[in-house]
Amino acid sequence: MRIFRYTQNEPLHGGNVLYYSRKYGIPAGKIIDFSASVNPLGPPTKSLAAMERAFSELSRYPDPDSGELTEKLAALHGLKEDEILVGNGSTELIYLLPRALGVKKVVVLAPSFSDYERASSLAGARVMRLPLLGKNNFRPGMDAISRGLKRCGLMFLCNPNNPTGALIPRERLLGLLDEASRTGTVICIDEAFIEYAGKESVLREAVRLGAVVLRNFTKFYGMPGIRIGYAAADAGIIARMKLGREPWTVNCLAQAAAIAALGDREYEKETLARNEVERDYMFDAISGTGWLSPYPSSANFLLVKILGIKPGSSELTERLARLGLIVRDCSNFPGLGDRFIRVAILSRPQNRKFIKVLQSFTTL
C-alpha cells in the first residue's frame, strides 16, 4: 500500500457531451453518451411532473434541511431523521465527510472513483491506495482491506465499484464493517450503483456499526442534472457533517423530484429488467469482437480491456467520439493505464449502434 498526495487538477469524469460536440462539430443531440453510467430511461415521469409543480416555489428559499425528503428516506430505510443528510449530489457529501471527521489518513481502492482521493487530500489527509488486480477481476481482497483498516481513520469503498463493476457481497461486507467498528475506523460505502445489484445493500446495518453510506438519484433514477444525493450515518457523524456544510445546497426542484422518484415502483422494475437484458447483450457482443474483453459487472456499465496490438484507450475514445459515440477513457484511473475503457449500458438501439461501430474497426 502506497501513500499519495493528490496534486493534479480536477480529474476527468464522464458525461462531457458539450466538449465533444464543440471539438468535432457534432450537435449534442446527435451524440450517444456511453461515458456516463446514467439510466437511459431518463428521469421518472413522476419526478418530471413533481418538478413542474414545484416551479411556484422558485421565488422562495428551499428547505435547508430537505425535511420532507429526509422524513421519507428515514422511513424507507428504518432510520431516524437525524441519521440522514441530503446533499447536492453524493459528491458534495464525499468532499464534506473527510473535512467533518478531521481524519489524517484515508484508504481508497485503486482503481475507484477519483473524487475520494481528491476530497481527502483537499481536507489535508494522507491518501493510501489499496491496489486491485486485474487477474482477480479487480475484486478487492478482504484480507488486504482488513489490514488497511488498521492504518487509517477513514476508508472509502464503492460497492459495486466504479469503474470495475465488482461487488463485495453483503455478508463479507458486514463482517468488514463489524471489524471496522472495533478498530475505530469509519468506512464510507458509496452505494451509487447498488440498486442494480439486487438485495446487496448494507445501509441499515452500516449505520448501526458506525459506517457512512452514500446514495444518489443520478445513476438509477437518471437525474444527474438536478444534483441530489444523501448520506446515512450515526447521528453524531451527521451532526458533524451538517456543521461543515454551506446552507441551501439542495434546491426545491431537486427535493421534489427525489420525493416523487422514491415511490415509482414501475419505473424501478422496468429499469432493472432492461439493464439485466442489455448488460448481458453488451457483454456477449463486446466479447465477440475478439479484441475487447469486458469484465463481469454488478452495475449498469462494463469495464472493457483492449487486447492485443490495438490502440490505447485515448486513441480508441477519440476514434469513437468522431463518430458521435463517447466512452469513458479509463487511463486516468490509478491502476488501469491506457488499455481500458468504461461503457455504460444504454437502450438496445443505442447499444446495437455501438456494437456495429466496434465491429467495423478492423484496423485502427
Kinemage of the C-alpha trace (Angstrom):
@kinemage 1
@onewidth
@group {chain A} dominant
@subgroup {mainchain}
@vectorlist {calphas} color= white
{ca met a 1} P 0.000 0.000 0.000
{ca arg a 2} L 1.472 3.340 -1.083
{ca ile a 3} L 0.758 6.846 0.260
{ca phe a 4} L -0.200 9.596 -2.198
{ca arg a 5} L -0.944 13.279 -2.088
{ca tyr a 6} L -3.318 14.457 -4.760
{ca thr a 7} L -1.632 17.176 -6.819
{ca gln a 8} L -3.390 17.008 -10.191
{ca asn a 9} L -6.076 19.308 -11.486
{ca glu a 10} L -9.676 18.197 -11.136
{ca pro a 11} L -9.968 14.687 -12.575
{ca leu a 12} L -11.891 13.979 -15.739
{ca his a 13} L -15.346 12.493 -15.435
{ca gly a 14} L -17.726 11.001 -17.935
{ca gly a 15} L -20.667 12.848 -19.445
{ca asn a 16} L -18.804 15.703 -21.153
{ca val a 17} L -21.055 15.792 -24.216
{ca leu a 18} L -20.613 19.512 -24.902
{ca tyr a 19} L -16.809 19.143 -25.043
{ca tyr a 20} L -17.004 16.589 -27.837
{ca ser a 21} L -19.815 18.468 -29.542
{ca arg a 22} L -17.603 21.548 -29.829
{ca lys a 23} L -14.474 19.573 -30.676
{ca tyr a 24} L -15.933 17.634 -33.592
{ca gly a 25} L -18.811 19.885 -34.623
{ca ile a 26} L -21.458 17.283 -33.828
{ca pro a 27} L -24.797 18.546 -32.439
{ca ala a 28} L -25.049 17.495 -28.797
{ca gly a 29} L -28.375 15.814 -29.503
{ca lys a 30} L -26.703 13.526 -32.044
{ca ile a 31} L -24.087 12.229 -29.605
{ca ile a 32} L -24.705 8.961 -27.742
{ca asp a 33} L -23.047 9.121 -24.343
{ca phe a 34} L -21.696 5.776 -23.106
{ca ser a 35} L -19.246 7.559 -20.789
{ca ala a 36} L -21.745 8.440 -18.049
{ca ser a 37} L -23.448 5.465 -16.415
{ca val a 38} L -26.916 7.011 -16.202
{ca asn a 39} L -30.263 5.252 -16.671
{ca pro a 40} L -31.193 5.610 -20.369
{ca leu a 41} L -34.889 5.876 -19.420
{ca gly a 42} L -34.179 9.357 -18.100
{ca pro a 43} L -35.942 10.765 -15.028
{ca pro a 44} L -39.168 9.100 -13.860
{ca thr a 45} L -42.296 10.711 -15.280
{ca lys a 46} L -43.495 11.292 -11.727
{ca ser a 47} L -40.329 13.265 -10.960
{ca leu a 48} L -40.730 15.470 -14.014
{ca ala a 49} L -44.308 16.229 -13.008
{ca ala a 50} L -43.234 16.969 -9.444
{ca met a 51} L -40.604 19.437 -10.629
{ca glu a 52} L -43.173 21.207 -12.786
{ca arg a 53} L -45.478 21.580 -9.792
{ca ala a 54} L -42.554 22.922 -7.742
{ca phe a 55} L -41.924 25.828 -10.147
{ca ser a 56} L -44.137 28.002 -7.957
{ca glu a 57} L -41.607 27.599 -5.133
{ca leu a 58} L -38.741 29.180 -7.073
{ca ser a 59} L -39.410 32.588 -5.528
{ca arg a 60} L -38.678 31.180 -2.056
{ca tyr a 61} L -35.561 29.733 -0.458
{ca pro a 62} L -35.569 25.928 -0.456
{ca asp a 63} L -35.963 23.973 2.752
{ca pro a 64} L -32.346 23.943 4.053
{ca asp a 65} L -32.907 20.603 5.793
{ca ser a 66} L -34.808 18.896 2.936
{ca gly a 67} L -37.287 17.962 5.659
{ca glu a 68} L -39.920 16.069 3.673
{ca leu a 69} L -37.360 14.089 1.705
{ca thr a 70} L -35.368 13.341 4.866
{ca glu a 71} L -38.514 12.031 6.545
{ca lys a 72} L -39.304 9.737 3.603
{ca leu a 73} L -35.736 8.440 3.368
{ca ala a 74} L -35.622 7.702 7.091
{ca ala a 75} L -38.895 5.771 6.861
{ca leu a 76} L -37.699 3.892 3.769
{ca his a 77} L -34.516 2.674 5.468
{ca gly a 78} L -35.845 2.247 9.000
{ca leu a 79} L -33.660 5.031 10.389
{ca lys a 80} L -34.171 8.196 12.401
{ca glu a 81} L -34.319 11.533 10.610
{ca asp a 82} L -31.130 12.708 12.326
{ca glu a 83} L -29.331 9.778 10.670
{ca ile a 84} L -29.958 11.166 7.159
{ca leu a 85} L -28.303 14.128 5.431
{ca val a 86} L -29.455 15.208 1.967
{ca gly a 87} L -26.832 16.862 -0.211
{ca asn a 88} L -26.144 18.393 -3.595
{ca gly a 89} L -25.431 15.001 -5.101
{ca ser a 90} L -23.385 12.436 -3.208
{ca thr a 91} L -20.292 14.294 -4.455
{ca glu a 92} L -20.940 17.157 -2.030
{ca leu a 93} L -21.036 14.611 0.779
{ca ile a 94} L -17.836 12.879 -0.390
{ca tyr a 95} L -15.978 16.185 -0.075
{ca leu a 96} L -17.694 17.059 3.182
{ca leu a 97} L -17.002 13.806 5.042
{ca pro a 98} L -13.185 13.872 5.451
{ca arg a 99} L -13.344 17.529 6.473
{ca ala a 100} L -16.033 16.834 9.042
{ca leu a 101} L -14.204 13.853 10.525
{ca gly a 102} L -10.794 15.570 10.525
{ca val a 103} L -9.053 12.322 9.593
{ca lys a 104} L -5.291 12.212 8.973
{ca lys a 105} L -5.092 9.026 6.868
{ca val a 106} L -7.555 7.722 4.281
{ca val a 107} L -7.518 4.450 2.349
{ca val a 108} L -9.008 4.215 -1.146
{ca leu a 109} L -9.100 1.353 -3.617
{ca ala a 110} L -7.280 1.707 -6.927
{ca pro a 111} L -8.916 1.833 -9.366
{ca ser a 112} L -12.005 3.515 -7.950
{ca phe a 113} L -13.858 6.826 -8.135
{ca ser a 114} L -11.173 9.516 -8.172
{ca asp a 115} L -13.007 12.076 -6.047
{ca tyr a 116} L -12.469 10.030 -2.871
{ca glu a 117} L -8.761 10.688 -3.182
{ca arg a 118} L -9.121 14.305 -4.189
{ca ala a 119} L -11.604 15.110 -1.427
{ca ser a 120} L -9.363 13.522 1.197
{ca ser a 121} L -6.247 15.356 0.042
{ca leu a 122} L -8.058 18.689 -0.031
{ca ala a 123} L -9.063 18.003 3.588
{ca gly a 124} L -5.369 17.603 4.491
{ca ala a 125} L -5.322 13.822 4.825
{ca arg a 126} L -2.702 11.427 3.507
{ca val a 127} L -4.160 9.005 0.991
{ca met a 128} L -3.135 5.359 0.783
{ca arg a 129} L -4.095 3.361 -2.293
{ca leu a 130} L -5.022 -0.284 -1.999
{ca pro a 131} L -4.352 -1.831 -5.456
{ca leu a 132} L -6.929 -4.078 -7.120
{ca leu a 133} L -5.624 -6.724 -9.520
{ca gly a 134} L -6.988 -7.457 -12.968
{ca lys a 135} L -6.204 -11.160 -12.620
{ca asn a 136} L -8.807 -11.249 -9.846
{ca asn a 137} L -11.336 -9.306 -11.969
{ca phe a 138} L -10.433 -6.297 -9.809
{ca arg a 139} L -12.275 -7.804 -6.848
{ca pro a 140} L -10.871 -6.493 -3.547
{ca gly a 141} L -9.055 -8.920 -1.290
{ca met a 142} L -10.753 -8.854 2.087
{ca asp a 143} L -7.528 -9.623 3.946
{ca ala a 144} L -5.838 -6.605 2.357
{ca ile a 145} L -8.791 -4.386 3.186
{ca ser a 146} L -8.749 -5.675 6.755
{ca arg a 147} L -5.079 -4.701 7.073
{ca gly a 148} L -5.850 -1.293 5.604
{ca leu a 149} L -8.445 -0.638 8.301
{ca lys a 150} L -5.713 -0.611 10.923
{ca arg a 151} L -3.798 2.118 9.093
{ca cys a 152} L -6.392 4.817 8.598
{ca gly a 153} L -9.232 6.799 10.115
{ca leu a 154} L -11.446 6.620 7.028
{ca met a 155} L -11.791 4.138 4.180
{ca phe a 156} L -13.838 4.713 1.013
{ca leu a 157} L -15.438 1.675 -0.620
{ca cys a 158} L -17.582 1.973 -3.737
{ca asn a 159} L -19.910 -1.024 -3.951
{ca pro a 160} L -20.345 -2.014 -6.746
{ca asn a 161} L -17.042 -0.391 -7.561
{ca asn a 162} L -16.617 2.268 -10.210
{ca pro a 163} L -15.145 1.668 -12.820
{ca thr a 164} L -14.777 -2.100 -12.387
{ca gly a 165} L -18.356 -3.101 -11.565
{ca ala a 166} L -17.071 -5.571 -8.948
{ca leu a 167} L -19.311 -6.168 -5.933
{ca ile a 168} L -18.306 -7.050 -2.378
{ca pro a 169} L -21.049 -9.495 -1.294
{ca arg a 170} L -23.273 -8.307 1.504
{ca glu a 171} L -22.188 -10.866 4.122
{ca arg a 172} L -18.494 -10.233 3.547
{ca leu a 173} L -19.020 -6.504 3.763
{ca leu a 174} L -20.965 -6.814 7.007
{ca gly a 175} L -18.050 -8.732 8.510
{ca leu a 176} L -15.702 -5.944 7.452
{ca leu a 177} L -17.980 -3.303 8.969
{ca asp a 178} L -18.043 -5.199 12.245
{ca glu a 179} L -14.245 -5.276 12.256
{ca ala a 180} L -14.068 -1.539 11.488
{ca ser a 181} L -16.374 -0.766 14.387
{ca arg a 182} L -13.872 -2.455 16.702
{ca thr a 183} L -10.822 -0.660 15.260
{ca gly a 184} L -12.491 2.753 15.290
{ca thr a 185} L -12.127 3.242 11.528
{ca val a 186} L -15.031 4.832 9.667
{ca ile a 187} L -15.899 3.096 6.410
{ca cys a 188} L -17.756 5.154 3.825
{ca ile a 189} L -19.652 2.849 1.465
{ca asp a 190} L -20.688 4.567 -1.732
{ca glu a 191} L -23.768 2.714 -2.979
{ca ala a 192} L -24.154 4.831 -6.104
{ca phe a 193} L -24.956 1.740 -8.185
{ca ile a 194} L -26.392 -0.583 -5.526
{ca glu a 195} L -29.923 -0.614 -6.970
{ca tyr a 196} L -28.553 -2.586 -9.918
{ca ala a 197} L -27.002 -5.224 -7.640
{ca gly a 198} L -30.093 -6.803 -6.115
{ca lys a 199} L -30.505 -7.058 -2.348
{ca glu a 200} L -26.868 -6.329 -1.513
{ca ser a 201} L -27.230 -3.004 0.295
{ca val a 202} L -25.913 -2.827 3.852
{ca leu a 203} L -27.282 0.634 4.561
{ca arg a 204} L -29.311 -0.027 7.691
{ca glu a 205} L -26.723 -2.304 9.318
{ca ala a 206} L -23.860 0.001 8.363
{ca val a 207} L -25.363 2.914 10.262
{ca arg a 208} L -25.641 0.778 13.398
{ca leu a 209} L -21.979 -0.193 13.041
{ca gly a 210} L -20.694 3.386 12.760
{ca ala a 211} L -20.227 3.476 8.975
{ca val a 212} L -21.433 6.030 6.422
{ca val a 213} L -23.446 5.045 3.355
{ca leu a 214} L -23.879 7.321 0.336
{ca arg a 215} L -26.697 7.134 -2.194
{ca asn a 216} L -27.738 9.357 -5.099
{ca phe a 217} L -30.518 9.873 -7.630
{ca thr a 218} L -28.116 10.070 -10.563
{ca lys a 219} L -27.304 6.577 -11.798
{ca phe a 220} L -30.527 4.658 -11.202
{ca tyr a 221} L -33.108 7.436 -11.417
{ca gly a 222} L -31.428 9.177 -14.365
{ca met a 223} L -31.268 12.690 -12.872
{ca pro a 224} L -27.611 13.856 -12.849
{ca gly a 225} L -28.600 17.415 -13.760
{ca ile a 226} L -30.533 18.187 -10.585
{ca arg a 227} L -27.702 17.112 -8.211
{ca ile a 228} L -29.220 15.302 -5.260
{ca gly a 229} L -27.990 12.508 -3.006
{ca tyr a 230} L -27.849 11.613 0.668
{ca ala a 231} L -25.742 10.161 3.439
{ca ala a 232} L -26.932 7.715 6.074
{ca ala a 233} L -24.854 7.527 9.265
{ca asp a 234} L -24.876 7.696 13.034
{ca ala a 235} L -26.494 10.896 14.273
{ca gly a 236} L -23.170 12.102 15.652
{ca ile a 237} L -21.449 11.849 12.260
{ca ile a 238} L -24.399 13.504 10.519
{ca ala a 239} L -24.275 16.375 13.012
{ca arg a 240} L -20.573 16.940 12.313
{ca met a 241} L -21.212 16.932 8.571
{ca lys a 242} L -24.010 19.475 8.952
{ca leu a 243} L -21.697 21.828 10.833
{ca gly a 244} L -19.271 21.934 7.942
{ca arg a 245} L -21.634 22.479 5.032
{ca glu a 246} L -22.947 25.574 3.286
{ca pro a 247} L -26.660 26.466 3.577
{ca trp a 248} L -29.243 25.860 0.842
{ca thr a 249} L -27.189 23.452 -1.254
{ca val a 250} L -30.246 21.435 -2.361
{ca asn a 251} L -32.792 23.295 -4.487
{ca cys a 252} L -36.555 22.859 -4.313
{ca leu a 253} L -36.867 21.179 -7.727
{ca ala a 254} L -34.346 18.510 -6.756
{ca gln a 255} L -36.141 17.809 -3.490
{ca ala a 256} L -39.482 17.446 -5.261
{ca ala a 257} L -38.048 15.162 -7.941
{ca ala a 258} L -36.387 12.873 -5.414
{ca ile a 259} L -39.531 12.544 -3.290
{ca ala a 260} L -41.535 11.514 -6.355
{ca ala a 261} L -38.887 9.060 -7.549
{ca leu a 262} L -38.939 7.109 -4.288
{ca gly a 263} L -42.494 5.970 -4.886
{ca asp a 264} L -42.216 4.995 -8.548
{ca arg a 265} L -42.124 1.191 -8.364
{ca glu a 266} L -42.988 0.633 -12.037
{ca tyr a 267} L -40.019 2.743 -13.092
{ca glu a 268} L -37.736 0.761 -10.796
{ca lys a 269} L -38.953 -2.597 -12.140
{ca glu a 270} L -38.556 -1.531 -15.767
{ca thr a 271} L -35.066 -0.165 -15.123
{ca leu a 272} L -33.830 -3.381 -13.534
{ca ala a 273} L -35.337 -5.611 -16.208
{ca arg a 274} L -33.879 -3.562 -19.062
{ca asn a 275} L -30.440 -3.277 -17.501
{ca glu a 276} L -30.129 -7.016 -16.934
{ca val a 277} L -31.035 -7.858 -20.534
{ca glu a 278} L -28.897 -5.144 -22.092
{ca arg a 279} L -25.885 -5.798 -19.869
{ca asp a 280} L -25.860 -9.437 -20.992
{ca tyr a 281} L -26.238 -8.352 -24.619
{ca met a 282} L -23.357 -5.891 -24.393
{ca phe a 283} L -21.101 -8.328 -22.535
{ca asp a 284} L -21.554 -11.025 -25.177
{ca ala a 285} L -21.333 -8.634 -28.128
{ca ile a 286} L -18.195 -6.872 -26.897
{ca ser a 287} L -16.577 -10.226 -26.126
{ca gly a 288} L -17.388 -11.289 -29.677
{ca thr a 289} L -15.251 -8.557 -31.235
{ca gly a 290} L -12.149 -10.623 -30.450
{ca trp a 291} L -10.104 -7.575 -29.481
{ca leu a 292} L -12.053 -6.320 -26.486
{ca ser a 293} L -12.651 -8.155 -23.210
{ca pro a 294} L -15.317 -6.969 -20.722
{ca tyr a 295} L -15.219 -7.740 -17.011
{ca pro a 296} L -18.238 -9.094 -15.096
{ca ser a 297} L -20.282 -6.246 -13.636
{ca ser a 298} L -22.958 -5.792 -10.979
{ca ala a 299} L -23.721 -2.250 -12.157
{ca asn a 300} L -25.040 -0.538 -15.292
{ca phe a 301} L -21.691 -0.352 -17.072
{ca leu a 302} L -18.860 -2.594 -18.201
{ca leu a 303} L -15.125 -2.154 -17.741
{ca val a 304} L -13.545 -3.268 -21.016
{ca lys a 305} L -9.925 -4.192 -21.679
{ca ile a 306} L -8.303 -3.576 -25.060
{ca leu a 307} L -6.452 -6.713 -26.146
{ca gly a 308} L -3.520 -7.400 -28.461
{ca ile a 309} L -1.892 -4.676 -30.512
{ca lys a 310} L -4.929 -2.469 -30.848
{ca pro a 311} L -4.652 1.250 -29.947
{ca gly a 312} L -4.683 2.590 -26.429
{ca ser a 313} L -7.793 3.841 -24.685
{ca ser a 314} L -7.250 7.506 -25.578
{ca glu a 315} L -6.972 6.782 -29.307
{ca leu a 316} L -9.999 4.486 -29.260
{ca thr a 317} L -12.012 7.056 -27.294
{ca glu a 318} L -11.234 9.767 -29.855
{ca arg a 319} L -11.992 7.472 -32.801
{ca leu a 320} L -15.409 6.689 -31.361
{ca ala a 321} L -16.069 10.330 -30.413
{ca arg a 322} L -15.551 11.448 -34.006
{ca leu a 323} L -18.445 9.138 -34.863
{ca gly a 324} L -20.649 10.572 -32.112
{ca leu a 325} L -20.107 7.802 -29.540
{ca ile a 326} L -18.493 8.746 -26.223
{ca val a 327} L -16.941 6.176 -23.888
{ca arg a 328} L -15.027 6.731 -20.665
{ca asp a 329} L -11.271 6.628 -21.222
{ca cys a 330} L -10.003 4.972 -18.027
{ca ser a 331} L -6.350 5.931 -18.430
{ca asn a 332} L -6.580 8.424 -15.545
{ca phe a 333} L -7.828 5.800 -13.078
{ca pro a 334} L -4.858 4.749 -10.906
{ca gly a 335} L -4.079 1.106 -11.540
{ca leu a 336} L -5.533 0.831 -15.044
{ca gly a 337} L -3.408 2.651 -17.642
{ca asp a 338} L -4.228 3.064 -21.331
{ca arg a 339} L -5.795 -0.349 -22.056
{ca phe a 340} L -9.226 0.159 -20.508
{ca ile a 341} L -12.478 1.936 -21.315
{ca arg a 342} L -15.788 2.001 -19.442
{ca val a 343} L -19.017 1.572 -21.378
{ca ala a 344} L -22.474 2.413 -19.998
{ca ile a 345} L -25.453 0.167 -20.639
{ca leu a 346} L -27.987 2.128 -22.690
{ca ser a 347} L -31.042 1.200 -24.805
{ca arg a 348} L -30.963 -1.619 -27.374
{ca pro a 349} L -30.882 0.704 -30.446
{ca gln a 350} L -28.012 2.683 -28.904
{ca asn a 351} L -26.158 -0.439 -27.779
{ca arg a 352} L -26.596 -2.066 -31.176
{ca lys a 353} L -25.186 1.002 -32.947
{ca phe a 354} L -22.159 0.935 -30.641
{ca ile a 355} L -21.509 -2.734 -31.351
{ca lys a 356} L -21.809 -2.224 -35.123
{ca val a 357} L -19.197 0.524 -34.965
{ca leu a 358} L -16.847 -1.678 -32.945
{ca gln a 359} L -17.283 -4.498 -35.454
{ca ser a 360} L -16.367 -2.108 -38.281
{ca phe a 361} L -13.000 -1.323 -36.692
{ca thr a 362} L -10.945 -3.951 -38.489
{ca thr a 363} L -7.923 -1.628 -38.439
{ca leu a 364} L -7.413 1.358 -36.202
